[in-house]
Amino acid sequence: MTDITAPRPIAQVLALPGLDVLARLALAAPFLISGVVKLVDFGGATAEVTGLGLQPAGLIAAAVILAQLGGSALFLTRRYCWLGAGILAVFTVIATLLAHPFWMFEGPDRGRQTATFFEHTAIVGGLAVAALFVDSRRGQS
């Protein structure tokens, strides 16, 4: 296997202090924002869960908030990034299967649901890559 290194300007950008944290913050932002919004409007969060046909809605809404905020907090650390990524990835897979079952739609709605489904799949991939990146650099700083 050939070792491929990034061109020097790219390597310099990737080595910028704090870039890894900024990139993880960008990836965690949707979860953080959603968790805060649900925490502030718990009634709305409960209604959203009820709309998916899940019960007990209050308990599930609380678990969603905990997963989004707790997972994000862990994801932003170096030591527990892997755990936060795992929590957010599992949450995303479950939420995506429940909220975006594209196979149950027809016409333009199917296309929109399919796109959203695979956008969420990409987020799961991004979480995994970020955790791998942090883990590979753990001993370097």
N, C-alpha and C positions, 0 to 999 in steps of 0.2 A: 504494500500500500504506500502510495506517495504522500508525503506530508505537504499539504498545501497551506501556505500562509497568505494572509491578506496583504494587499499592497500597503506600503508604508503609510500613506495618508489615512487609509481606512483603519489600520492598526492603531494609529495615534488617536483617532476619534474614539475607537473602542476602549482605549486605555484612559480616557478622561475620567478624573475622579468624580464619583457620584453618578456617572452615566447609567450604571447598572441599577441603582436605586430609582433614578428617574424613569427608566424604562419599565421597571416593575410597578412603579406608582401609576404610570399610564395604563398598564394592563389591569391593575387593581381598581382604577377609578370607577368603572361602571358598577362594580360590586359595592364599593364604599358609598357612592352616591345613592344607589338603590337601598342599601341597608339603612342609611341615615333617613332617607325619605320614608321608608317603612316604619322606622322607629318613631319618627315625629307624627306620622299618620297611621297609627296602628290599626285603626278602624278600616282604613283603605287597604292595608296589607291583608287584614282578615277577609275583607270582601274579595280581594284578588284570589286568595286561596279558595274561598267558597266558590268563586266562579269557575274554578278548575274541578269542582266536585270533590274536594278533599275535606275530610273532617278528622279530628277536631281542628277547626280553622285557626283558632287562637293559638293553640300549641304549635301547629305547623308554621304559622306566621312568625312566631317567636324563634323557632328553629331556623327559619330562613334568615332572619335578621342576625342571629348568632353566627350562622355559617358565613354570611356575607361580610360582616364586620370582623369577626374573629379570624376567619380565613385570610382576609386582607391584611390584618395586623401581623399575622404570622408570616405571610408571604413577603412582607416588606423587611423582614429580618434576614440576616444571613444564616443564622443557626437553624431556624425553623421554616425557612423558605419552602423546603420540600413538603412540609406538613400543610402549610397554607395553600400551596399549589394543589395538593391532593384534595383538600377540603373544597376549594373553589371548583376544581375540575369535577368532582363527584356531584356537587350541587348543580353545576352547569349541565352535566349530562342528564340528571334527573329532571331538572326544570325544562330543558329543551325537549325531552321526550314527552313531557306532560303538556307543554304550552305550544309546541310547534310540530304536531304530527302531520307533516305535509302529505303523507300518503292518504289522509282522510279528506283532502280538499280536491276541488276540481277547478279548472280554468285558471284565471289570473291569481286567485287566492293560493292555489297550489304552488305557483311559481314564487310568490312572496314568502310563503311558509318554508319552501325548500331553501331559498336563499338565506333566510334567517337561521334555519336549522344548521346549515353548513358554516355560516358565520360563527355560530356558537361552537361548532366543532373546531374551527380555527382558533378560537380563544382557548379551548382545552389544550390544543397543540402548543400555543404560545406559553401557557402556564408550565407545561412540561419542559419546554426549551429553557425558560427562565430558571426553573429549579435546577436543571442540569448545568446551566452556565454558572450559577452561584456555587453549586457543589464542586465544579471543576476548578473554581478560583478560591476555594475556602482556605487553603494553606498559603496563598500568595499574598495576603494583606495582613 
